[in-house]
Amino acid sequence: WLKLLISPVFALASAPRQFIFQGSEVMAVAEAAAMLSMEEVAKHNTKEDCWVVLYGKAYDLTKFGRVHPGGAGLIYDNAGKDATALFDPIHPRDIMDKLLKPSLTMGVVDPATIKEEHVAKPPKKEAPAKKKKAAPKDAGAVELEVEQEFVKPPLAAMLNTFDFESVARETMEPQAWGYYSSGGDDEITLR
């Protein structure tokens, strides 16, 4: 009877990491033991062995990359890197912890080990497409090209979802717009 009561503590104490605490204290010790350096994460930089850092946690996305709705290339191109800057504009912060098995969270990355070459850079922004005014109807008039830059209307002027959608289409990054306009973030499967 007493042995059954205390055997979980002995089992933890005999484990390789010498966990001698109970409950949440065990979790705290386990998380501290899982601290990774960015150099370790950078070794996992192929599509066959793909770790990606998001918000300071390393995830093994080797299998997930193949089924990623945005395409495998986005995951595999950032293997072994901190891709938070690319991930953040498109996804909710907690989505990886909701979707992935806990075993795919490899550990917390020591921020002091992250160097500039370890951080994935967003693609350079291209200049927005230039818009032209309609050509004059007078046959003798000279056609002038006038650039018009999109001007976001005041919030009070947007009356319905179509107004918000037209502004979002013009102001969001193309990749983010593609994700949200596809309904990829409705999270129905998470409810």
Backbone as a ProteinNet text record, in pm:
[ID]
protein_1_A
[PRIMARY]
WLKLLISPVFALASAPRQFIFQGSEVMAVAEAAAMLSMEEVAKHNTKEDCWVVLYGKAYDLTKFGRVHPGGAGLIYDNAGKDATALFDPIHPRDIMDKLLKPSLTMGVVDPATIKEEHVAKPPKKEAPAKKKKAAPKDAGAVELEVEQEFVKPPLAAMLNTFDFESVARETMEPQAWGYYSSGGDDEITLR
[TERTIARY]
83.8	0	88.1	183.4	273.3	361.5	403.9	488.1	412.8	284.3	204.9	192	183	167.1	292.5	409.9	532.9	609.1	564.4	639.4	650.8	550.2	571	688.8	710.9	823	953.8	960.7	1082	1106.2	996.8	1011.8	1070.5	1024.1	1077.6	1222.8	1254.6	1389.7	1488.3	1441.6	1532.1	1546	1467.2	1475.9	1609	1654.3	1784.4	1802.3	1695.5	1710.5	1695.6	1674.1	1662.8	1549.3	1429	1313.7	1274.8	1281.2	1249.3	1131.3	1063.2	951.4	821.9	710.6	581	503.7	403.3	308.7	373.6	333.8	380.8	530	587.2	731.6	808.2	755	818.5	819.6	707.4	698.3	800	817.2	911.9	1053.9	1088.9	1222.5	1239.8	1135.6	1143.4	1162.7	1088.9	1102.4	1240.5	1293.9	1427.6	1531.7	1510.6	1605.5	1598.3	1485.4	1467.4	1514.7	1593.2	1645.5	1742.6	1718.1	1800.2	1880	1990.7	2063.3	2017.2	2029	1990.4	2082.7	2205.4	2298.8	2245.3	2184.3	2125.4	2008.5	1923.4	1808	1855	1960.1	2009.7	2058.2	2089.1	2132	2016.3	1894.8	1774.8	1717	1787.8	1756.3	1725.4	1670.5	1632.3	1485.9	1428.9	1289.1	1270.7	1379.3	1373.6	1391.1	1440.1	1464.4	1449.5	1327	1293.3	1241.7	1326.2	1282.9	1270.7	1166.9	1144.8	1114.1	1170.3	1146.3	1035.9	936.4	827	806	817.9	799.3	886.5	1007.7	1102.5	1095.9	1003.8	994.2	1032.8	1106	1142.3	1039.2	992	895	953.5	926.8	965.1	850.5	871.5	766.4	793.8	875.7	912.7	789	699	578.9	472.8	458.7	356.5	380	505.3	535.2	464.5	452.4	388	239.8	175.6	31.6	-0.8	100.9	79.1	-8.8	-119.4	-210.4	-143.9	-41.9	26.9	136.8	156.8	258.4	379.8	438.8	554.3	675.5	689.6	805.8	822.1	712.2	719.9	782.2	750.7	806.7	952	975.7	1109.4	1212.6	1170.8	1264.9	1316.1	1246	1284.5	1327.3	1361.4	1408.1	1535.8	1543.4	1660.5	1669	1559.8	1559.9	1447.9	1455.9	1348.8	1259.8	1141	1050.3	934.9	950.9	844.1	797.9	891	854.9	767.7	785.7	702.8	569.2	570.3	453.2	352.6	401.9	318.6	209.4	235.5	128.1	13	32.3	-65	-138.2	-70.6	-127	-148.6	-245.8	-259.2	-137	-97.9	23.2	20	-94.9	-103.8	-142.6	-149.4	-199.8	-113.9	18.2	103.8	78	59.1	32.5	-104.8	-197.6	-330.2	-329.9	-251.8	-256.4	-158.9	-41.5	62.2	58.5	102.9	118.7	228.9	217	321.7	460.8	466.1	596.3	670.2	600.1	664.1	719.1	695.2	758.8	892.3	1000.2	1132.1	1192.4	1150.3	1198.2	1202.2	1239.6	1252.9	1395.1	1407.6	1538.9	1593.7	1717.9	1785.3	1799.1	1732.2	1735.8	1876.4	1964.4	2101.5	2179	2130.4	2202.3	2150.7	2044.5	1987.4	2065.4	2128.3	2204.3	2123.9	2167.1	2094.6	2078.9	2181.6	2173.4	2075	2029.8	1932.7	1788.7	1768.2	1632.9	1590.2	1475.8	1421.3	1372.4	1406.1	1368.4	1247.7	1152.3	1039.7	1089.8	1023.2	1065	1052.3	1139.4	1134.8	1002.8	949	821.7	841.6	749.7	751.3	666	701.1	622	481.2	380.8	244.6	224.8	135.8	107.7	56.3	105.1	61.9	-73.1	-158.1	-290.4	-296.3	-370	-379.8	-521.5	-529.1	-660	-705.2	-832.9	-886	-839.7	-821.4	-778.2	-890.2	-853	-957	-1032.9	-1158	-1241.3	-1217.4	-1159.2	-1131	-1017.4	-1038.4	-939.8	-811.2	-816.6	-697.9	-619.8	-675.5	-608.6	-495.8	-396.5	-282.4	-314.4	-280.7	-307.4	-199.2	-240.3	-146.4	-158	-42	-42.4	-24	-118.6	-112.4	-116.7	-18.1	-15.3	-112.4	-189.4	-279.4	-245.3	-211.9	-182.2	-310	-327.6	-447.4	-449.2	-562.6	-581.4	-688.7	-650.4	-743.6	-852.9	-979.7	-1088.7	-1096.7	-1158.5	-1174.9	-1265.4	-1243	-1318.8	-1469.7	-1512.4	-1655.5	-1717.5	-1635.4	-1687.7	-1707.6	-1653.3	-1668.5	-1794	-1891.9	-2023.1	-2051.2	-1980.8	-2011.2	-1884.9	-1898.5	-1781.2	-1717.7	-1794.5	-1737	-1641.4	-1675.7	-1587.5	-1456.6	-1466.8	-1346.8	-1261.2	-1327.5	-1254.6	-1178.4	-1238.8	-1169.8	-1049	-1058.8	-944.6	-836.5	-876.2	-779	-702.9	-772.8	-709.1	-598.5	-619.8	-522.3	-409.3	-433.9	-335	-257.1	-310.3	-240.9	-131.7	-33.9	67.7	-3	42.7	-26.1	-41.5	60.1	53	-51.4	-54.3	-152.5	-293.4	-308.6	-440.7	-487.3	-398.2	-432.7	-481.3	-415.4	-453.4	-590.9	-609.7	-736.5	-852.3	-829.7	-939.9	-981.5	-894.7	-929.9	-1013.7	-1029.4	-1102.6	-1016.1	-885.5	-793.9	-784.9	-839.8	-828.2	-964.3	-1061.4	-1191.5	-1192	-1092.8	-1073.5	-1195.3	-1280.4	-1397	-1352.2	-1244.2	-1198.4	-1142.9	-1114	-1061	-1170.9	-1292.7	-1401.7	-1463.7
-117.5	0	123.5	133.9	248.6	252.9	134.2	128	184	154	206.4	356.8	407.7	551	628.1	574.1	649.1	600.6	493.5	441.6	540.1	626	722.3	815.6	851.9	939.5	865.5	735.7	657.8	638.4	616.8	598.8	724.4	839.8	963.8	984.3	947.9	966.2	875.6	761.6	671.1	702.9	795.7	833.6	903.6	903	960.7	1105.7	1185.2	1326.4	1349.9	1245.2	1254.3	1346.7	1320.5	1397.5	1350	1437.9	1399.3	1478.2	1549.7	1630.9	1568	1621.8	1571.5	1680.1	1638.1	1729.4	1831.1	1958.5	2065.1	2089.6	2053.4	2070.8	1980.3	1861.4	1770.1	1833.9	1895	1960	2072.8	2150.3	2261.2	2209.3	2101	2043.6	1988	1921.7	1864.5	1974	2085.2	2194.1	2256.9	2272.1	2329.6	2240.1	2109.2	2015.5	2018.4	2064.2	2063.4	2193.6	2276.1	2400.1	2364.2	2418.6	2389.1	2511.6	2488.9	2600.3	2610	2727.2	2744.8	2665.6	2642.8	2562	2420	2366.4	2232.3	2231.2	2332.2	2341.1	2352.8	2429.8	2453.4	2325.4	2222.4	2093.4	2021.7	2055.9	1990	2076.8	2081.7	2178.8	2116.9	1997.9	1933.7	1893.3	1857	1815.6	1678.7	1603.7	1475	1490.5	1604.2	1632.4	1783.3	1827.1	1969.7	2020.6	2099.3	2168.3	2316.4	2379.1	2521.6	2584.3	2701.3	2773.1	2876.2	2875.1	2971.3	3020.3	3150	3211.3	3145.6	3110.9	3058.2	2909.4	2838.1	2692.9	2626.5	2515.3	2438.2	2327.5	2315.3	2212.4	2124.8	1995.6	1903.7	1903.4	1969.5	1982.8	1894.5	1792.2	1704.2	1647.5	1587.7	1527.5	1632.8	1730.8	1833.4	1912.2	1933.5	2010.2	1956.9	1825.7	1763.6	1796.3	1823.9	1851.1	1997.3	2082	2223.8	2287.3	2351	2409.9	2513.1	2581.5	2682.3	2624.7	2494.3	2428.6	2387.3	2276.8	2222.3	2313.8	2384	2470.5	2575.1	2631.3	2733.8	2678.1	2554.4	2490.9	2451.3	2378.3	2322.9	2429.3	2539.6	2649.4	2715.5	2696.6	2758.3	2655.2	2536.9	2431.5	2477	2454.7	2491.5	2639.4	2713.1	2858.2	2899.1	3022.4	3084	3154.2	3100.8	3153.2	3233.3	3282.1	3356.2	3476.3	3549.1	3669.6	3635.5	3517.4	3475.7	3420.1	3353.2	3285	3381.8	3480.6	3569.1	3645.2	3700.5	3776.5	3690.2	3558.9	3471.6	3380.7	3338.1	3237.5	3290.8	3233.5	3264.8	3211.5	3278.7	3243.7	3102.1	3056.2	2927.4	2810.2	2831	2727	2600.9	2613.4	2494.7	2405.8	2466	2386.4	2320.3	2379.2	2319.6	2207	2221.1	2125.2	2008.3	2034.4	1931	1850.7	1724.9	1642.5	1703.8	1694.9	1749.2	1691.1	1569.5	1507.8	1577.6	1660.2	1733	1868.5	1905.8	2024.7	1977.7	2018.2	1966.3	2035.6	2156.1	2227.1	2376.7	2446.4	2592.1	2624.5	2724	2763.6	2878.1	2863.2	2967.6	3091.6	3202.7	3321.9	3378.2	3354.3	3406	3337.9	3222.8	3149.5	3180.2	3260.2	3291.7	3407.4	3379.2	3481	3525	3632.6	3687.3	3586.2	3504.4	3406.1	3293.3	3282.6	3179.7	3226	3352.2	3407.9	3417.2	3354.2	3359.3	3500.7	3549.5	3686.2	3681.7	3770.5	3778	3822.8	3779.8	3825.9	3977.3	4035.9	4181.9	4222.2	4331.7	4381.5	4437.4	4400.5	4456.6	4582.6	4673.7	4796.2	4758.5	4825	4792.1	4820.7	4744.5	4762.7	4904.1	4961.7	5097.6	5091	5184.3	5189.3	5308	5289.7	5394.8	5450	5575.9	5635.2	5593.8	5596.3	5560.1	5660.4	5609.4	5694.7	5793.6	5915.4	6012.7	5966.6	6004.3	5961.4	6045.8	6161.3	6247.9	6185.1	6160.7	6092.5	6173.3	6303.1	6386.7	6408.3	6371.7	6396.1	6295.4	6338.3	6252.7	6171.9	6043.1	5957.6	5980.3	6010.4	6032.5	5918.5	5867.6	5766.1	5836.8	5816.4	5878.8	5767	5767.5	5666	5703.9	5605.7	5627.5	5525.4	5573	5484.1	5461.1	5339.6	5306.9	5388.2	5447.9	5524.5	5451.8	5410.7	5337.8	5433.2	5395.8	5482.9	5482.4	5584	5583.9	5468	5419.8	5306.3	5332	5452.7	5485.6	5473.2	5478.5	5469.1	5324.8	5229.5	5088.3	5035.1	4996.7	4964	4814.9	4731.7	4588.6	4507.2	4376.7	4289.8	4305.9	4340.8	4361.2	4480.6	4584.5	4700.5	4660.9	4585	4541.2	4450.8	4364.1	4273.2	4349.5	4450.3	4525.4	4600.8	4650.6	4718.1	4616.4	4502.1	4398.4	4350.4	4334	4287.4	4383.5	4511	4612.2	4633.6	4605.4	4642	4525.6	4404.4	4289.6	4237.4	4169.6	4101	3994.2	3968.6	3871	3733.2	3686.2	3554.6	3553.3	3658.1	3666.5	3678.3	3758.3	3772.7	3638.9	3566.4	3435.2	3340.7	3343.7	3255.6	3292.5	3417.4	3458.1	3453.4	3489.7	3489.5	3347.9	3249	3110.3	3047.1	3115.6	3057.9	2964.5	2970.9	2879.7	2901.6	3008.5	3037.8	3035.6	2961.4	2959.7	2872.7	2786.6	2702.6	2618.5	2586.2	2502.8	2366.4	2312.7	2181.2	2183.5	2300	2308.8	2319.7	2339.5	2358.6	2227.1
0	0	0	90.8	95.4	-28.6	-74.4	-194.6	-315.3	-329.4	-440.4	-432.5	-312.8	-294.4	-333.7	-303.3	-328.8	-451.8	-517.3	-631.7	-747.7	-776.7	-885.8	-859.9	-735.7	-703.5	-727.9	-687.6	-711.4	-860.8	-936.5	-1080.7	-1143.6	-1097.9	-1151.3	-1108.4	-986.3	-936.2	-1008.7	-1058	-1126.9	-1275.1	-1326.6	-1467.5	-1494.1	-1619.9	-1652.6	-1609.9	-1609.4	-1573.5	-1424.6	-1349.2	-1203.8	-1160.3	-1209.5	-1166.4	-1027.3	-930.6	-794.1	-738.9	-824.5	-780.7	-827.1	-780	-821.3	-894.2	-970.5	-1035	-1125.7	-1109.5	-1197.5	-1182.6	-1067	-1050.5	-1145.6	-1172.5	-1267.6	-1405.5	-1444.2	-1574.6	-1586.2	-1479.6	-1482.7	-1500.8	-1433.1	-1447.3	-1587.6	-1641.4	-1776.3	-1879.9	-1865.8	-1962	-1953.9	-1834.2	-1818.8	-1884.8	-1878	-1937.5	-2089.2	-2146.2	-2290.3	-2356.3	-2289.4	-2347.5	-2459	-2575.7	-2693.8	-2734.5	-2799.5	-2860.9	-3005.9	-3063	-3202.2	-3293.9	-3251.6	-3331	-3345.6	-3239.7	-3246.6	-3344.4	-3335.8	-3426.2	-3571.1	-3594.8	-3731.3	-3798.1	-3722.5	-3780.4	-3848.2	-3811.9	-3864.9	-3976.7	-4088.4	-4193.7	-4329.8	-4330.3	-4455.9	-4450.5	-4564.8	-4562.2	-4496.7	-4483.9	-4414.7	-4263.5	-4220.9	-4078.9	-4060	-4036.5	-4041.5	-3908.4	-3840.5	-3719.3	-3751.6	-3698.6	-3719.2	-3583.6	-3558.8	-3433.7	-3455.9	-3366.4	-3368.2	-3225.6	-3205.5	-3074	-2966.9	-3003.2	-2906.3	-2879.9	-2946.5	-2931.6	-3062.9	-3053	-3172.3	-3192.8	-3316.4	-3352.4	-3461.9	-3454.8	-3562.2	-3662.5	-3776.5	-3878.6	-4000.1	-3982.4	-4093.3	-4162.3	-4088.3	-4147.8	-4177.7	-4091.1	-4110.1	-4238.6	-4276.4	-4396.9	-4520	-4529.2	-4646.6	-4656.8	-4544.3	-4545.1	-4514.5	-4506.9	-4475.9	-4583.2	-4544.3	-4644	-4734.7	-4686	-4766.6	-4854.5	-4848.1	-4929.6	-4847.9	-4886.5	-4815.3	-4825.2	-4936.5	-4956.7	-4848.8	-4801.8	-4697.3	-4569.6	-4538.9	-4418.9	-4443.9	-4551.1	-4576	-4609.9	-4668.9	-4697.9	-4570.3	-4461.1	-4334	-4230	-4275.8	-4185.2	-4115.8	-3985.9	-3908.3	-3875.3	-3894.4	-3871.6	-3776.9	-3730.9	-3654.9	-3757.5	-3780.1	-3882.8	-3823	-3702.9	-3636	-3718.5	-3778.5	-3855.4	-3975.9	-4033.6	-4147	-4100.7	-3988.3	-3934.2	-3873.4	-3802.6	-3721.6	-3798	-3916.9	-3982.5	-4032.5	-4038	-4102.2	-4004.3	-3898.3	-3808.7	-3666.8	-3596.2	-3453.6	-3378.5	-3274.9	-3200.4	-3143.2	-3098.4	-3030.1	-3120.1	-3249.1	-3339.3	-3339.2	-3326.3	-3329.3	-3208.1	-3092.3	-2972.5	-2979.4	-3054.5	-3069.4	-3172.3	-3278.6	-3388.4	-3375.1	-3321.5	-3317.7	-3189.1	-3199.4	-3079.7	-2993.7	-2862.5	-2774.7	-2804.3	-2853.4	-2882.3	-2996	-3074.3	-3184.2	-3139.9	-3015	-2958.3	-2902.2	-2966.5	-2931.8	-2810.3	-2781.7	-2664.4	-2686.4	-2583.2	-2587	-2631.4	-2718.6	-2769.4	-2684.4	-2644.7	-2566.5	-2654.7	-2620.3	-2705.6	-2725.5	-2631.4	-2642.9	-2755.3	-2803.2	-2908.2	-3048.2	-3058.8	-3190.3	-3251.9	-3365.9	-3438.8	-3560.8	-3621.7	-3736.6	-3850.3	-3873.7	-3983	-3953.3	-3829.9	-3792.8	-3812.7	-3841.2	-3849.6	-3995.9	-4027.2	-4163	-4191.1	-4307.6	-4346.6	-4439.5	-4417.5	-4511.1	-4648.6	-4753.8	-4886.2	-4895.1	-4975.9	-4991.2	-5053.3	-5000.3	-5051.9	-5191.6	-5277.8	-5413	-5411.9	-5499.8	-5511.2	-5555	-5500.3	-5541.5	-5689.7	-5749.7	-5891.8	-5916.5	-6024	-6057.2	-6127.4	-6092.8	-6152.9	-6247.1	-6355	-6455.6	-6458.3	-6491.2	-6515.1	-6654.4	-6675.4	-6806.6	-6911.6	-7030.3	-7141.2	-7175.1	-7214.4	-7250.1	-7374.6	-7381.7	-7494	-7618.3	-7601.7	-7715.3	-7795.9	-7922.1	-8005.8	-8019.8	-8012.3	-8029.8	-7900.8	-7789.9	-7661.7	-7639.9	-7567.4	-7536.7	-7411.4	-7416.1	-7300.8	-7195.4	-7075	-6965.3	-6865	-6822.2	-6717.5	-6583.8	-6496.8	-6365.7	-6261.3	-6174.9	-6069.8	-5960.6	-5916.2	-5805.7	-5699.4	-5582.1	-5471.5	-5392.8	-5342.9	-5266.4	-5137.3	-5110.8	-4988	-4907.3	-4787.1	-4702	-4654.6	-4671.2	-4625.1	-4473	-4415	-4269.3	-4226.8	-4107.5	-4055.9	-4060.9	-4031	-4031.1	-4169.8	-4273.6	-4409.6	-4455.5	-4380.5	-4417.1	-4348.5	-4430.2	-4376.7	-4364.8	-4441.7	-4439.1	-4465.3	-4465.4	-4482.7	-4620.4	-4719	-4852.5	-4853	-4778.2	-4767	-4698.8	-4589.9	-4518.7	-4607.8	-4683.7	-4772.1	-4879.8	-4937.7	-5043.1	-4988	-4866.7	-4803.9	-4769.2	-4714.7	-4679.4	-4803	-4913	-5037.6	-5081.8	-5059.1	-5101.1	-5001.1	-4873.3	-4771.6	-4712.1	-4718.8	-4658.7	-4751.4	-4690.1	-4768.5	-4852.4	-4975	-5060.8	-4996.6	-4926.7	-4865	-4753.6	-4673.1	-4564.9	-4622.7	-4727.1	-4789.3	-4845.9	-4909.4	-4963.8	-4855.7	-4740.7	-4630	-4575.5	-4542.3	-4481.8	-4579.8	-4703.5	-4799.3	-4838	-4811	-4841.9	-4731.5	-4620.1	-4507.5	-4425.6	-4445	-4377.6	-4228.1	-4177.2	-4034.4	-3965	-4021	-3954.8	-3830.4	-3814.3	-3695.6	-3660.6	-3757	-3728.7	-3677.8	-3732.4	-3689.9	-3548.5	-3493.4	-3358.1	-3252.9	-3294.3	-3197.6	-3159.4
[MASK]
+++++++++++++++++++++++++++++++++++++++++++++++++++++++++++++++++++++++++++++++++++++++++++++++++++++++++++++++++++++++++++++++++++++++++++++++++++++++++++++++++++++++++++++++++++++++++++++++

